[in-house]
Amino acid sequence: MPFKGIYPNQGNPLSKSIPTWEKEGSLRVGGQAVIEGVMMRSPRSMAIAVRKPNGEIVVKKEELKYFSEKSWIYKIPLIRGVWILASALILGIRALNFSAQQAISETEEKEISSWTIGLTFSIAIGFGLFLFFLVPLFMTRWIRGVVPFLADNGFLFNLTDGIIRMTIFLAYLWTISFIQEIRRVFQYHGAEHKSIYAFESGEALRIDRVKSFGYLHPRCGTSFLLMVMVVSILIFSLLPHHLSFENKVASRMALLPLIAGISYEIIRFSDLKRQSRATKVFIKPGLWLQRLTAREPSDLQIEVAICALHAVLELEGRKIKE
C-alpha cells in the first residue's frame, strides 16, 4: 500500500533538524505498541492500526474528549504529568483491547471482554508496584541487618534500595525480551519510534523513508520509567529515615504521583532541548535502556505504524500533501 508524505522531503532523514513541535503550527505526537499494531496519539485524537491474521490492516480512529491535551489541566506543571500517565494507562487498556480482538483469527470464536483486559492490566500494575517498589524495600531492610551503617544513613539506605530496584527492572526487561510475542511488540515499538521521528523531521511518511530513522526516541515511556527510578531515589531520601516499615511503604505509595509529575517535566524539558550537547549526554541512559524495549522493525510493521500516524494526523486536520 503506497503512502505519501505529510511534508515534502527536507533532505537527509538523519540530519539534525529541529523537531516539528518547536516550529509554529507544530503537532506533538506520541504512541504505543500494541498486539500486532501501533496506537498513535496526538493532542486531541487517537488512532490504532492493527494487522489482522489475514494480512489486512484495520484502523480505529477516535477523537479524545476527557483526555484531550487541549484541556486546562495539561497546562499545570506536575499535575499534567500525573494526568498524562493516567490517560496513557486508560487509553492503553482500550488500545490493547482493540488490538487483541483484531489479532484473533477469524476461525476462532473467542472474544476478550474489556473487563478481562482491564483486570489483567490492573493485576500487571499491582505486580509492577510490588516488584519494583516493595520488593526492593524488603530486600534493603534485610541488607540493613547485615550492613549496620545503612540503618544510620538515610541516603545510603535509599541509594541501595534504588540500585536493587534498577537491577530488578533491568533483569525483568531482559528476561521478557526472549519471549517471541513480546519481541514482536518491541518491534512495533521500534516502528512507532521511526514513524514519529520521520514526522518530526518533516520527512515523507513512506516505508523507504521511515526505515532510515533510528528506533530509539528520547520521549519514550521507557526513558520515563528510568527517570521515575532516579527521581524516586532522591524523593525517598527526603523521608524521615526512622519511619516504621509500614509508614515507609505508605509514604512511598503516596509520593508516586509527585514522582511521576516531576519525571514527566524532566522528560518534557529534555525533549524540547534535545539538540543541546548537555541534553544529548543526559538522555543517553534512557536511549540505552530502550535497546531492551524496542527492536528494529520489519517493513510490514513500519507500514502499520504509518497507517496509525496517517489516521491521527487526518483527525487533527493535517492535510496530506501529494
C-alpha positions in Angstrom: 0.0 0.0 0.0 1.6 3.3 -1.0 2.0 6.2 1.4 2.5 9.8 0.6 4.3 12.2 2.8 2.8 14.8 5.1 5.6 17.2 4.3 8.0 17.4 1.3 11.4 15.9 1.7 13.7 18.2 3.6 16.9 16.4 2.9 18.8 13.7 4.8 16.4 12.0 7.2 19.3 11.6 9.6 20.1 15.3 9.7 19.8 17.3 12.9 16.6 19.0 12.0 14.5 21.0 14.5 11.6 18.9 15.9 8.3 19.9 14.3 6.7 20.9 17.6 9.3 23.6 18.1 8.0 25.3 14.9 4.9 27.4 14.5 1.8 25.3 14.0 3.6 22.1 15.0 2.0 19.0 16.4 3.2 16.7 19.2 2.6 13.0 18.5 3.2 10.0 20.8 2.5 6.4 20.6 2.4 2.9 22.0 3.0 -0.6 20.6 0.0 -3.0 21.0 -0.6 -6.6 19.9 0.3 -6.7 16.2 -0.1 -3.0 15.9 0.6 0.6 17.0 -1.5 3.2 18.7 -0.7 6.8 17.9 -1.9 9.8 19.9 -2.0 13.5 19.2 -3.3 16.3 21.5 -6.9 15.7 20.5 -7.0 12.4 18.8 -6.1 8.7 18.9 -5.7 6.1 16.2 -4.9 2.4 16.4 -3.7 0.3 13.5 -3.5 -3.5 13.8 -2.6 -6.1 11.2 -5.1 -9.0 11.3 -4.1 -12.6 10.7 -5.2 -12.4 7.1 -2.8 -9.5 6.5 -5.4 -6.8 6.4 -4.6 -3.6 8.3 -7.6 -2.3 10.3 -7.6 1.2 11.7 -9.7 2.6 14.5 -9.9 6.4 14.9 -11.2 8.4 17.9 -11.4 12.0 19.0 -10.4 12.5 22.6 -12.6 14.4 25.0 -11.6 13.8 28.6 -8.0 13.2 27.7 -7.6 15.9 25.2 -4.3 17.7 25.7 -6.1 21.0 24.9 -7.7 20.8 28.3 -6.7 23.3 31.0 -5.2 20.5 33.2 -2.4 19.9 30.7 -1.2 23.4 31.3 -0.4 22.9 35.0 3.2 21.6 35.6 3.5 18.4 37.8 -0.3 17.9 37.7 -0.3 17.3 33.9 2.3 14.6 34.3 0.1 12.6 36.6 -3.0 13.2 34.3 -1.0 12.1 31.2 0.2 9.0 33.0 -3.4 8.2 34.0 -4.7 8.8 30.4 -1.9 6.7 29.0 -2.9 3.8 31.2 -6.7 4.1 30.4 -6.2 4.6 26.6 -3.5 1.9 26.6 -6.0 -0.6 28.0 -8.5 0.4 25.3 -5.9 0.1 22.6 -4.8 -3.3 23.8 -8.4 -4.5 24.0 -9.0 -3.4 20.4 -5.7 -5.0 19.1 -6.4 -8.2 21.0 -9.8 -8.5 19.3 -8.4 -7.9 15.9 -5.4 -10.2 16.3 -7.7 -13.2 16.9 -8.0 -15.4 13.9 -11.4 -15.2 12.2 -11.7 -19.0 12.6 -11.5 -18.6 16.4 -14.7 -17.7 18.2 -13.1 -16.2 21.2 -14.0 -12.8 22.5 -11.9 -10.9 25.0 -14.1 -8.5 27.1 -13.0 -5.1 28.2 -13.3 -6.3 31.8 -10.8 -9.1 31.1 -8.3 -6.7 29.6 -8.8 -4.2 32.4 -8.5 -6.8 35.1 -5.3 -8.2 33.5 -3.9 -4.7 33.2 -4.7 -3.9 36.8 -3.1 -7.1 38.0 0.0 -6.1 36.0 0.2 -2.7 37.5 -0.2 -4.1 41.0 2.5 -6.7 40.3 4.8 -3.9 39.0 4.3 -1.8 42.1 5.0 -4.8 44.3 8.1 -6.0 42.3 9.7 -2.6 41.7 8.8 -0.6 44.8 8.0 -3.1 47.7 10.4 -5.9 47.0 13.5 -3.6 46.9 12.4 -2.1 50.2 12.1 -5.6 51.7 15.5 -6.5 50.4 17.1 -3.3 51.6 15.6 -3.8 55.0 17.1 -7.2 55.2 20.6 -6.0 54.0 20.4 -3.3 56.7 20.5 -6.1 59.3 23.7 -7.4 57.7 25.3 -4.0 57.0 24.6 -1.9 60.1 25.7 1.5 58.7 22.7 1.5 56.4 20.5 1.9 59.4 22.1 5.2 60.3 22.4 6.8 56.8 19.1 7.6 55.1 20.7 8.5 51.7 22.7 5.2 51.5 19.6 3.2 52.5 17.6 4.8 49.7 20.5 4.5 47.2 20.8 0.8 48.0 17.1 0.5 47.6 17.3 2.3 44.2 20.1 0.1 42.9 18.2 -3.0 43.8 15.1 -1.6 42.1 17.0 -0.8 39.0 18.6 -4.2 38.9 15.2 -5.9 39.2 13.8 -3.6 36.5 16.7 -4.4 34.0 16.5 -8.1 34.8 12.8 -8.1 34.1 13.1 -6.3 30.8 16.0 -8.6 29.7 14.0 -11.7 30.6 10.8 -10.9 28.8 12.7 -9.8 25.7 13.3 -13.5 25.0 9.5 -14.2 24.7 8.7 -14.3 21.0 5.3 -12.4 21.3 7.0 -9.7 23.4 9.8 -9.3 20.9 7.2 -8.6 18.2 5.6 -5.9 20.4 9.1 -4.5 20.9 9.5 -4.4 17.1 6.2 -2.5 16.7 7.6 -0.2 19.4 10.6 0.5 17.1 8.2 1.1 14.2 6.3 3.6 16.2 9.5 5.5 17.1 10.8 5.5 13.5 7.5 6.9 12.2 7.3 9.7 14.8 11.0 10.6 14.1 10.2 10.9 10.4 7.2 13.1 11.1 9.2 15.3 13.4 11.9 15.7 10.8 9.4 16.7 8.1 10.2 13.6 6.1 7.8 11.8 3.8 5.8 9.1 5.6 6.8 6.3 3.2 8.2 3.0 4.3 11.5 3.5 2.4 12.0 6.9 4.1 10.8 6.0 7.6 13.0 2.9 7.9 16.1 5.1 7.6 15.4 6.6 11.0 16.5 5.2 14.4 14.2 3.1 16.5 15.2 4.9 19.8 13.3 8.1 20.8 14.0 10.4 23.8 10.3 10.9 24.5 9.7 7.2 25.0 7.9 5.7 28.0 10.9 3.5 28.8 13.0 6.7 29.3 10.2 7.9 31.5 10.3 4.8 33.7 14.1 5.2 34.1 13.5 8.8 35.2 10.9 7.6 37.7 13.5 5.2 39.2 16.1 8.0 39.5 13.7 10.6 40.9 12.3 8.2 43.4 15.7 7.7 45.0 16.0 11.4 45.5 12.5 11.9 46.8 12.5 8.9 49.1 15.8 10.1 50.6 14.0 13.1 51.9 11.6 11.0 54.0 12.5 10.6 57.8 14.8 7.6 57.9 13.4 6.3 61.2 9.8 5.8 60.0 8.3 2.4 60.6 8.4 -0.1 57.8 4.6 0.2 57.3 4.8 4.0 57.2 7.7 3.8 54.7 5.5 1.7 52.4 2.5 4.0 52.7 4.6 7.2 52.2 6.2 5.7 49.0 2.8 4.9 47.5 1.5 8.3 48.4 4.6 10.0 46.7 4.3 8.1 43.4 2.1 10.9 41.8 4.6 13.5 42.7 7.5 11.4 41.4 5.6 10.8 38.1 4.9 14.5 37.8 8.5 15.5 38.3 9.7 12.8 36.0 7.4 13.9 33.2 8.5 17.5 33.5 12.2 16.5 33.2 11.5 14.3 30.1 9.4 17.0 28.5 12.1 19.7 29.1 14.9 17.4 27.9 12.9 16.5 24.8 12.4 20.2 23.9 16.2 20.8 24.4 17.3 17.6 22.7 19.6 19.4 20.3 21.9 20.8 23.0 25.1 18.9 23.8 24.4 18.6 27.5 20.9 17.2 26.9 22.3 14.6 24.5 24.5 13.3 27.3 21.6 13.5 29.8 19.2 11.3 27.7 21.8 8.7 26.7 20.9 6.3 29.6 17.3 6.4 28.6 18.2 5.6 25.0 20.5 2.7 26.1 17.6 1.3 28.1 15.3 1.4 25.1 17.5 -1.1 23.4 15.7 -3.6 25.7 12.2 -2.5 24.9 12.5 -1.5 21.2 13.8 -3.5 18.2 14.4 -2.9 14.5 11.0 -3.5 12.8 10.2 -5.1 9.5 8.7 -3.1 6.6 5.3 -4.6 7.3 5.4 -3.4 10.9 6.5 0.1 9.7 3.6 0.1 7.3 1.2 -0.5 10.3 2.8 2.4 12.3 2.5 4.7 9.3 -1.2 3.8 8.9 -1.8 4.8 12.6 0.1 8.0 12.2 -1.7 8.9 9.0 -5.1 8.3 10.7 -4.3 10.5 13.7 -3.0 13.3 11.5 -6.2 13.2 9.5 -8.2 13.6 12.7 -6.1 16.6 13.6 -6.9 18.1 10.2 -3.4 17.9 8.8 -3.5 17.9 5.0 -1.5 15.1 3.4 0.4 16.6 0.6 0.7 14.9 -2.8 
